[in-house]
Amino acid sequence: MTTIVIKPRNKAEENFLSRLLKKMNIETQVVEETAPNLETRKAMKDVELLKGIKVKDSQELFSKLGI
């Protein structure tokens, strides 16, 4: 079996592709991907911008975190 991933841009495209593939007798499986919440997107952006705490080892990390 071969898997092809198609990511439609909107619900209309998803419906169109589903109907088309069904007419062609091609089995489909829709997998929903949830978008990260605001806090997670901010953290991802911070990592991309190299923001954050730099430490030399786990002991220093725990110390900075207050653990």
C-alpha positions, -999 to +999 in steps of 0.1 A: +000+000+000+012+035-008+003+065+013+000+100-003-004+130+019-025+159+005-031+190+026-060+210+013-060+247+021-097+248+031-128+227+037-140+232+001-108+217-013-111+188+012-147+181+002-138+183-035-108+159-032-128+135-011-156+133-037-131+130-066-112+102-049-144+084-040-155+085-076-122+070-086-127+042-060-096+053-041-098+047-003-093+079+017-086+086+053-089+122+067-065+130+095-071+162+113-041+182+125-047+205+154-029+239+154-007+248+183-022+272+208-009+308+213+015+299+241+031+271+221+034+292+190+052+319+210+076+293+225+083+280+190+090+315+177+113+321+207+133+290+198+135+301+162+148+335+173+173+318+197+157+334+227+159+315+260+183+305+287+217+290+279+233+267+304+263+245+305+247+215+323+215+202+339+226+214+374+228+250+362+194+246+344+178+233+376+194+262+396+180+288+371+146+272+372+146+272+410+143+234+412 
